[in-house]
């Protein structure tokens, strides 16, 4: 999946969760990604986050600590 699509998907979830109090929105965003994104998608999200999080909404960055980081892909 492209960086743009992962970014857009994460940001779309964040936009919805921004209607909640900050901590609740971050927790719900992380829970949604943990429940519905496969490890490959979460791996791509962490590649974006590890590179500085360019293009991601602040709530996605704030939720990152609660998102399960998948094991690195086998080389």
Secondary structure, 3 states (H helix, E strand, C coil): CCHHHHHHHHHHHHHHHCCCCHHHHHHHHHHHHHHHCCHHHHHHHHHHHHCCCCCCCHHHHHHHHHCCCCCCCCC
